[in-house]
Amino acid sequence: MIISQTEIAIPNAQHVSVSEEALTVDLEDGRTLSAPLGWYPRLAHAKPEERSRWRMIGQGTGIHWDDIDEDISIEGLLLGKRSGESQTSFQRWLLTREGR
C-alpha cells in the first residue's frame, strides 16, 4: 500500500481578539478562525483585560497569555483541538485565582 503524505503549510497568526463568546484569529493567508471560548477554560474564566493581553509566540505560530499562563497553537486551532488541560490542573489553577 502506498500512502501519499502531503505537507500542509500552517499560516501564521496576524491578529487575535477574544470576546465573551469566542477566540478569533486572523491568519496571514486571509482566513479568520473562530473557536468557542468554552474550548479554552482559562480564557473563559479570565477577566476581559487579561484576555486582551496576548502576544504572538513562534513568529505567529501560537498565542500566549502571560496573565493566565495559556498557550494556543494555530495548528491546534486549524485542527479544531480544544484545551488539553486536565480537569485537576484547571481546578488547581482556579483555586490560585480565588486567592488573589
C-alpha positions in Angstrom: 0.0 0.0 0.0 1.3 3.4 -0.9 0.4 6.3 1.3 0.9 9.7 0.0 1.9 12.3 2.6 1.1 15.8 1.8 2.7 18.6 3.8 0.4 21.5 4.7 1.8 24.9 5.5 0.3 26.3 8.6 -0.2 30.1 8.2 0.9 32.4 11.0 -1.5 34.5 13.0 -1.6 38.2 12.4 -4.2 39.4 14.9 -6.1 38.0 17.9 -9.3 39.1 19.6 -11.2 37.5 22.4 -14.8 38.2 23.2 -17.1 36.8 25.9 -18.1 34.1 23.4 -15.1 33.3 21.1 -11.4 33.4 20.3 -10.9 34.9 16.8 -7.6 34.8 15.0 -6.8 36.4 11.6 -4.3 34.5 9.6 -1.7 35.8 7.2 -3.3 34.0 4.3 -6.6 35.9 4.7 -8.6 33.4 6.7 -10.2 34.1 10.0 -10.6 31.3 12.6 -13.1 31.4 15.4 -13.4 28.9 18.3 -15.9 29.0 21.2 -14.3 30.4 24.3 -15.6 27.3 26.2 -12.9 25.3 24.4 -10.3 27.1 26.5 -11.4 27.2 30.2 -8.6 29.6 31.3 -9.6 32.1 28.7 -13.3 31.6 29.6 -12.6 32.4 33.2 -10.2 35.2 32.6 -11.1 38.9 33.1 -11.6 40.9 29.9 -8.3 42.8 30.5 -6.4 39.5 30.9 -7.9 38.2 27.6 -6.7 41.3 25.8 -3.1 40.9 26.9 -1.8 38.3 24.5 1.4 38.1 22.5 2.4 36.1 19.4 4.9 33.3 20.0 7.0 31.4 17.4 6.6 34.2 14.9 2.9 33.8 14.9 2.6 30.0 15.2 1.0 30.4 18.5 -0.6 32.8 21.0 0.4 33.2 24.7 -1.4 34.9 27.6 1.1 35.6 30.4 -1.6 36.6 32.9 -3.3 33.2 32.7 -0.4 31.0 31.5 -2.3 29.9 28.4 -0.8 28.9 25.0 -2.8 28.1 21.9 -1.2 27.0 18.7 -2.5 27.9 15.2 -2.1 24.3 14.2 -4.4 23.3 17.1 -7.0 25.8 16.1 -6.9 24.6 12.5 -7.4 21.1 13.7 -10.3 22.0 16.0 -8.4 21.0 19.1 -9.8 22.1 22.5 -7.6 22.8 25.5 -5.8 19.6 26.6 -5.5 20.7 30.2 -6.8 18.1 32.7 -9.7 19.0 35.0 -7.4 18.5 38.0 -4.9 21.1 36.7 -7.6 23.5 35.8 -9.2 23.2 39.2 -5.8 23.9 40.9 -5.5 27.0 38.6 -8.9 28.2 39.6 -8.1 27.9 43.3 -5.0 30.0 42.8 -7.1 32.7 41.2 -9.6 32.8 44.0 -6.8 33.5 46.4 -5.9 36.8 44.6 
